[in-house]
Amino acid sequence: MTLSLINRRRALTASAALLATSAFAKDDPMTPDLILYNGKLTTLDRANPNATAVAITNGVFSAVSSDSGIMKLIGPKTQVIDLKGKRVLPGLNDSHTHLIRGGLNYLMELRWDGVKSVADALDMLKAQVAVTPAPQWVRVVGGFSEYQFAEKRLPTLEEINAIAPNTPVFILHLYDRALLNQAALRAVGYDKNTPNPPGGEIQRDSAGNPTGLLIARPNALILYATLAKGPKLSPADQVISTRHYMKELNRLGITSVIDAGGGFQNYPEDYDTIGTLAANDQLTVRIAYNLFTQNKGKELEDFQTWTKLVKPGQGDAMYRHNGAGEMLVFSAADFEDFKEPRPELSATLEDELYAVTKHLVENRWPFRIHGTYDESISRFLDVFERVNAEIPFGDLHWIIDHAETISPRNIDRIKALGGGIAVQHRMAYQGEAFVARYGVKAAEQTPPVKRMIDADLPVGMGTDATRVASYNPWVGLYWLISGKTLGGLSLYSAQNRLDREEAVRLYTEGSAWFSTENGRKGALKVGQYADLIVLPQDLMSMPEHDIKDLYSSLTIVGGKVVHAQDEFKPLAPPPLPISPDWSPVRTFGGYQHKKADVTSLDRISRVACACGSDCTVHGHAHGQAYASNVPAHNLRDFWGVLGCACFA
């Protein structure tokens, strides 16, 4: 008997007397499809802050109350789930991420998100190199920081080349650099005659040959342009990859996102995959997408074309258009790289941004713009105020993204124009670099989240995943609550930290404003979308240090179970296939809460040495072998490293 049937029988028995006289005992069309009870619900509904049970009908919450109040609604077709006293939150909503691009690539990327040491990262790299076929690359594309590693450093080029002499390896670290082994340099064609591109540096040795280090100085174009030279997944595999990425987000409690576009993400062609999944009702994350200009010098033309093709809000509750940005004009791009000085933006910024902004406001398109530094934001606001004087913004939902160093004056200017600020946990990954350049005092209000909230400004929380920070929302919640980086550096005093409910509110109710869906999502409230997550530990009382390792035991989107594990595992949807078969996700999964175990390495390493199991004569352990130097003291591992000749 399934868990849901057991719980349904228990609930029916408990409420038999109520059912005897209830109209819901008949097959009423308003009978709940799903009831969840016996929980600790953080509803975020100020009029009904705490509850223990919810009823869901036709994909929305139809009742939020006590167990006794909800149980009397059970009908003959109602599924009932016992929450077993677990903490329940509204589904998390990432107000600034790059799901569409990330999904197209997820199954071919090795993720170092959450890996604890360089040694572990290199073990994973070594195992993946062993099974990656030519001409594919091994790619580690963001989501980690050198400060998360116990060694507080990145892998060296020497270490990477020793592991992978022939397989191209590309490792992207934040916005600041990429590490390419010699095979990758050959694959992209970089040699001593390759000039430095504008805004980037190819590091060279004394003979003028590229070393493999690419430096973003002052922008990340060289990093992304180089990555774009690599092979892509087939269209069929991109569909599978996107579904796996959504499944990974569901596992971490994400039920909605706002996709901020991205470099080398062209509309409409690069949206075909996500559009197909939406048309086939295969989305498990609600997506509102922004359009990001791709043509420097022709930004206005891009938006003039797009405003004729699609309207804000076009789509449905699972997939809808959300406006323009985060790139509006290339001259306004102030990508943060706190290891480098703040970039000086072009003198053409104001005229170019004015033309695009005016066109968007005339067409009532919400927009967002990437703004890290207060100096940049000041110039943007000068333009926005000029446009607003000519064509009032009104209730147009427009956004400043990031805002790490924004001043109180500019917060007030955004408030006066009716805008909002989307913040991300990028400082959890780069706080140490910021402090090294600007000092401890400057870092204390970077960004000034409390000041934004006190100004009654719309504030939403997100990640900026996958290439900069990780897609894991719990790292962001840990950062908001503790004020600490992944490396353990304490950035903020209590005056710029949030309590646990405030932090959750930014990731739910707060983010809903940024897709013009406030009031429709973000709370466990009657009439709102039935999106919720059930946690394995109680966020409101668990040790602060453990928050970054949370996940969801049960994730529901629109009343449907999209992820289930732990005691709810019998409710889980069927597993998805993984393709291609060399995908790093097959072995390592996504976010690494723990060190990859030897059994996982064993499985991938058997493929590499072409034997179906451990050697029956010498008994070598493949995973230990691939992660070791020659261990002369241990014959079991010794044979594995050298490669025995009896792969029978």
Solvent accessible surface area in square Angstrom, and as a share of the most:
residue,aa,sasa,rsa
1,M,143,0.64
2,T,68,0.39
3,L,27,0.14
4,S,16,0.10
5,L,91,0.45
6,I,68,0.34
7,N,1,0.00
8,R,56,0.21
9,R,151,0.55
10,R,114,0.42
11,A,1,0.01
12,L,55,0.28
13,T,102,0.59
14,A,85,0.66
15,S,4,0.03
16,A,58,0.45
17,A,87,0.68
18,L,82,0.41
19,L,26,0.13
20,A,87,0.68
21,T,126,0.73
22,S,25,0.16
23,A,72,0.56
24,F,54,0.22
25,A,46,0.36
26,K,153,0.65
27,D,98,0.51
28,D,46,0.24
29,P,117,0.73
30,M,115,0.51
31,T,13,0.07
32,P,4,0.03
33,D,74,0.39
34,L,5,0.02
35,I,0,0.00
36,L,1,0.00
37,Y,20,0.08
38,N,62,0.32
39,G,4,0.04
40,K,101,0.43
41,L,4,0.02
42,T,8,0.05
43,T,0,0.00
44,L,6,0.03
45,D,17,0.09
46,R,170,0.62
47,A,97,0.76
48,N,47,0.24
49,P,74,0.47
50,N,114,0.59
51,A,11,0.09
52,T,53,0.31
53,A,0,0.00
54,V,1,0.01
55,A,0,0.00
56,I,1,0.01
57,T,4,0.02
58,N,116,0.59
59,G,20,0.19
60,V,49,0.28
61,F,1,0.00
62,S,41,0.27
63,A,18,0.14
64,V,14,0.08
65,S,43,0.28
66,S,53,0.34
67,D,45,0.23
68,S,80,0.51
69,G,21,0.20
70,I,1,0.00
71,M,15,0.07
72,K,96,0.41
73,L,30,0.15
74,I,0,0.00
75,G,2,0.02
76,P,62,0.39
77,K,151,0.64
78,T,0,0.00
79,Q,63,0.28
80,V,0,0.00
81,I,1,0.00
82,D,11,0.06
83,L,2,0.01
84,K,83,0.35
85,G,29,0.28
86,K,47,0.20
87,R,35,0.13
88,V,1,0.00
89,L,0,0.00
90,P,2,0.01
91,G,7,0.06
92,L,0,0.00
93,N,5,0.02
94,D,5,0.02
95,S,0,0.00
96,H,0,0.00
97,T,4,0.03
98,H,9,0.04
99,L,0,0.00
100,I,2,0.01
101,R,19,0.07
102,G,5,0.05
103,G,0,0.00
104,L,23,0.11
105,N,29,0.15
106,Y,8,0.03
107,L,0,0.00
108,M,4,0.02
109,E,9,0.04
110,L,0,0.00
111,R,5,0.02
112,W,0,0.00
113,D,0,0.00
114,G,8,0.08
115,V,7,0.04
116,K,94,0.40
117,S,17,0.11
118,V,1,0.01
119,A,58,0.45
120,D,17,0.09
121,A,0,0.00
122,L,23,0.11
123,D,32,0.17
124,M,3,0.01
125,L,0,0.00
126,K,64,0.27
127,A,1,0.01
128,Q,1,0.00
129,V,21,0.12
130,A,36,0.28
131,V,21,0.12
132,T,11,0.07
133,P,60,0.38
134,A,97,0.75
135,P,101,0.64
136,Q,26,0.12
137,W,7,0.02
138,V,3,0.02
139,R,9,0.03
140,V,0,0.00
141,V,1,0.01
142,G,0,0.00
143,G,0,0.00
144,F,0,0.00
145,S,1,0.00
146,E,21,0.09
147,Y,37,0.14
148,Q,22,0.10
149,F,1,0.00
150,A,79,0.61
151,E,70,0.32
152,K,102,0.43
153,R,86,0.31
154,L,25,0.13
155,P,5,0.03
156,T,56,0.33
157,L,28,0.14
158,E,131,0.59
159,E,49,0.22
160,I,0,0.00
161,N,37,0.19
162,A,83,0.65
163,I,35,0.18
164,A,1,0.01
165,P,79,0.50
166,N,123,0.63
167,T,22,0.13
168,P,17,0.11
169,V,0,0.00
170,F,0,0.00
171,I,1,0.00
172,L,0,0.00
173,H,1,0.00
174,L,6,0.03
175,Y,14,0.05
176,D,6,0.03
177,R,54,0.20
178,A,0,0.00
179,L,11,0.05
180,L,0,0.00
181,N,0,0.00
182,Q,76,0.34
183,A,5,0.04
184,A,0,0.00
185,L,7,0.04
186,R,152,0.55
187,A,58,0.45
188,V,15,0.09
189,G,51,0.49
190,Y,32,0.12
191,D,69,0.36
192,K,114,0.48
193,N,126,0.65
194,T,30,0.18
195,P,104,0.65
196,N,76,0.39
197,P,46,0.29
198,P,120,0.75
199,G,20,0.19
200,G,9,0.09
201,E,45,0.20
202,I,4,0.02
203,Q,62,0.27
204,R,73,0.27
205,D,68,0.35
206,S,128,0.82
207,A,60,0.47
208,G,22,0.22
209,N,60,0.31
210,P,11,0.07
211,T,33,0.19
212,G,0,0.00
213,L,18,0.09
214,L,0,0.00
215,I,14,0.07
216,A,1,0.00
217,R,107,0.39
218,P,58,0.37
219,N,45,0.23
220,A,2,0.02
221,L,92,0.46
222,I,5,0.03
223,L,0,0.00
224,Y,23,0.09
225,A,36,0.28
226,T,0,0.00
227,L,13,0.07
228,A,42,0.33
229,K,109,0.46
230,G,7,0.07
231,P,37,0.23
232,K,137,0.58
233,L,11,0.06
234,S,56,0.36
235,P,107,0.67
236,A,69,0.53
237,D,22,0.12
238,Q,30,0.13
239,V,41,0.24
240,I,39,0.20
241,S,0,0.00
242,T,2,0.01
243,R,73,0.26
244,H,14,0.06
245,Y,1,0.00
246,M,1,0.00
247,K,80,0.34
248,E,13,0.06
249,L,6,0.03
250,N,0,0.00
251,R,52,0.19
252,L,0,0.00
253,G,0,0.00
254,I,1,0.01
255,T,2,0.01
256,S,2,0.01
257,V,4,0.02
258,I,2,0.01
259,D,0,0.00
260,A,0,0.00
261,G,0,0.00
262,G,1,0.01
263,G,17,0.16
264,F,98,0.41
265,Q,5,0.02
266,N,56,0.29
267,Y,39,0.15
268,P,70,0.44
269,E,100,0.45
270,D,39,0.20
271,Y,10,0.04
272,D,90,0.47
273,T,17,0.10
274,I,2,0.01
275,G,25,0.24
276,T,64,0.37
277,L,0,0.00
278,A,28,0.22
279,A,88,0.68
280,N,87,0.45
281,D,109,0.56
282,Q,59,0.26
283,L,17,0.08
284,T,38,0.22
285,V,0,0.00
286,R,10,0.04
287,I,4,0.02
288,A,3,0.02
289,Y,12,0.05
290,N,1,0.01
291,L,0,0.00
292,F,18,0.07
293,T,0,0.00
294,Q,38,0.17
295,N,69,0.35
296,K,158,0.67
297,G,64,0.61
298,K,114,0.48
299,E,9,0.04
300,L,58,0.29
301,E,97,0.43
302,D,18,0.09
303,F,0,0.00
304,Q,72,0.32
305,T,71,0.41
306,W,14,0.05
307,T,5,0.03
308,K,168,0.71
309,L,103,0.51
310,V,4,0.02
311,K,111,0.47
312,P,42,0.26
313,G,33,0.31
314,Q,96,0.43
315,G,57,0.55
316,D,87,0.45
317,A,36,0.28
318,M,45,0.20
319,Y,32,0.12
320,R,27,0.10
321,H,0,0.00
322,N,7,0.03
323,G,0,0.00
324,A,0,0.00
325,G,0,0.00
326,E,10,0.04
327,M,13,0.06
328,L,1,0.00
329,V,1,0.00
330,F,54,0.23
331,S,15,0.10
332,A,3,0.03
333,A,23,0.18
334,D,0,0.00
335,F,35,0.15
336,E,0,0.00
337,D,8,0.04
338,F,2,0.01
339,K,65,0.28
340,E,22,0.10
341,P,84,0.53
342,R,73,0.27
343,P,19,0.12
344,E,138,0.62
345,L,27,0.13
346,S,47,0.30
347,A,98,0.76
348,T,70,0.41
349,L,0,0.00
350,E,52,0.23
351,D,105,0.55
352,E,62,0.28
353,L,0,0.00
354,Y,35,0.13
355,A,37,0.29
356,V,1,0.01
357,T,0,0.00
358,K,63,0.27
359,H,30,0.13
360,L,0,0.00
361,V,0,0.00
362,E,94,0.42
363,N,58,0.30
364,R,100,0.37
365,W,1,0.00
366,P,19,0.12
367,F,1,0.00
368,R,0,0.00
369,I,3,0.01
370,H,8,0.04
371,G,0,0.00
372,T,0,0.00
373,Y,5,0.02
374,D,27,0.14
375,E,86,0.39
376,S,2,0.01
377,I,0,0.00
378,S,30,0.19
379,R,61,0.22
380,F,0,0.00
381,L,0,0.00
382,D,77,0.40
383,V,4,0.02
384,F,0,0.00
385,E,64,0.29
386,R,116,0.42
387,V,0,0.00
388,N,44,0.23
389,A,89,0.69
390,E,90,0.40
391,I,41,0.21
392,P,93,0.59
393,F,1,0.01
394,G,56,0.54
395,D,121,0.62
396,L,10,0.05
397,H,24,0.11
398,W,0,0.00
399,I,4,0.02
400,I,0,0.00
401,D,0,0.00
402,H,1,0.00
403,A,0,0.00
404,E,1,0.01
405,T,40,0.23
406,I,7,0.04
407,S,31,0.20
408,P,77,0.49
409,R,157,0.57
410,N,1,0.01
411,I,0,0.00
412,D,70,0.36
413,R,26,0.09
414,I,0,0.00
415,K,87,0.37
416,A,89,0.69
417,L,15,0.08
418,G,36,0.34
419,G,1,0.01
420,G,0,0.00
421,I,0,0.00
422,A,0,0.00
423,V,0,0.00
424,Q,3,0.01
425,H,0,0.00
426,R,0,0.00
427,M,1,0.00
428,A,2,0.01
429,Y,1,0.01
430,Q,5,0.02
431,G,0,0.00
432,E,32,0.14
433,A,10,0.07
434,F,4,0.02
435,V,31,0.18
436,A,93,0.72
437,R,100,0.36
438,Y,85,0.32
439,G,28,0.27
440,V,99,0.57
441,K,160,0.68
442,A,50,0.39
443,A,1,0.01
444,E,51,0.23
445,Q,82,0.36
446,T,2,0.01
447,P,1,0.01
448,P,6,0.04
449,V,4,0.02
450,K,52,0.22
451,R,76,0.28
452,M,0,0.00
453,I,55,0.28
454,D,111,0.58
455,A,20,0.16
456,D,107,0.55
457,L,11,0.06
458,P,37,0.23
459,V,6,0.03
460,G,0,0.00
461,M,0,0.00
462,G,0,0.00
463,T,0,0.00
464,D,3,0.01
465,A,0,0.00
466,T,8,0.05
467,R,22,0.08
468,V,3,0.01
469,A,0,0.00
470,S,0,0.00
471,Y,2,0.01
472,N,0,0.00
473,P,0,0.00
474,W,0,0.00
475,V,0,0.00
476,G,0,0.00
477,L,0,0.00
478,Y,9,0.04
479,W,1,0.00
480,L,6,0.03
481,I,11,0.05
482,S,4,0.03
483,G,0,0.00
484,K,72,0.31
485,T,1,0.01
486,L,33,0.16
487,G,23,0.22
488,G,47,0.46
489,L,62,0.31
490,S,68,0.44
491,L,9,0.04
492,Y,10,0.04
493,S,53,0.34
494,A,62,0.48
495,Q,131,0.58
496,N,5,0.03
497,R,74,0.27
498,L,6,0.03
499,D,82,0.42
500,R,49,0.18
501,E,75,0.33
502,E,54,0.24
503,A,0,0.00
504,V,0,0.00
505,R,35,0.13
506,L,14,0.07
507,Y,0,0.00
508,T,1,0.00
509,E,60,0.27
510,G,15,0.15
511,S,0,0.00
512,A,1,0.00
513,W,37,0.13
514,F,2,0.01
515,S,2,0.01
516,T,60,0.35
517,E,2,0.01
518,N,82,0.42
519,G,58,0.55
520,R,101,0.37
521,K,16,0.07
522,G,10,0.10
523,A,6,0.04
524,L,0,0.00
525,K,88,0.37
526,V,90,0.52
527,G,51,0.49
528,Q,13,0.06
529,Y,34,0.13
530,A,0,0.00
531,D,11,0.06
532,L,1,0.00
533,I,0,0.00
534,V,0,0.00
535,L,0,0.00
536,P,31,0.20
537,Q,84,0.38
538,D,31,0.16
539,L,0,0.00
540,M,56,0.25
541,S,87,0.56
542,M,11,0.05
543,P,84,0.53
544,E,65,0.29
545,H,120,0.53
546,D,51,0.26
547,I,0,0.00
548,K,23,0.10
549,D,55,0.28
550,L,1,0.00
551,Y,48,0.18
552,S,0,0.00
553,S,0,0.00
554,L,0,0.00
555,T,0,0.00
556,I,0,0.00
557,V,7,0.04
558,G,19,0.19
559,G,18,0.18
560,K,128,0.54
561,V,33,0.19
562,V,20,0.11
563,H,17,0.08
564,A,7,0.06
565,Q,46,0.20
566,D,62,0.32
567,E,63,0.28
568,F,0,0.00
569,K,137,0.58
570,P,86,0.54
571,L,25,0.12
572,A,41,0.32
573,P,58,0.36
574,P,112,0.71
575,P,116,0.73
576,L,37,0.18
577,P,90,0.57
578,I,40,0.20
579,S,34,0.22
580,P,20,0.13
581,D,105,0.54
582,W,27,0.10
583,S,1,0.01
584,P,3,0.02
585,V,17,0.10
586,R,95,0.35
587,T,13,0.08
588,F,19,0.08
589,G,27,0.26
590,G,6,0.06
591,Y,19,0.07
592,Q,12,0.05
593,H,41,0.18
594,K,164,0.70
595,K,129,0.55
596,A,19,0.14
597,D,79,0.41
598,V,63,0.36
599,T,98,0.57
600,S,23,0.15
601,L,9,0.05
602,D,16,0.08
603,R,105,0.38
604,I,10,0.05
605,S,0,0.00
606,R,72,0.26
607,V,106,0.61
608,A,34,0.26
609,C,24,0.14
610,A,91,0.70
611,C,8,0.05
612,G,78,0.75
613,S,53,0.34
614,D,40,0.21
615,C,4,0.02
616,T,112,0.65
617,V,107,0.61
618,H,62,0.28
619,G,19,0.19
620,H,4,0.02
621,A,11,0.09
622,H,1,0.00
623,G,0,0.00
624,Q,70,0.31
625,A,4,0.03
626,Y,55,0.21
627,A,32,0.25
628,S,20,0.13
629,N,135,0.69
630,V,78,0.45
631,P,14,0.09
632,A,80,0.62
633,H,165,0.74
634,N,54,0.28
635,L,125,0.62
636,R,122,0.45
637,D,13,0.07
638,F,50,0.21
639,W,87,0.31
640,G,12,0.11
641,V,47,0.27
642,L,101,0.50
643,G,41,0.39
644,C,4,0.02
645,A,110,0.85
646,C,36,0.22
647,F,84,0.35
648,A,105,0.81
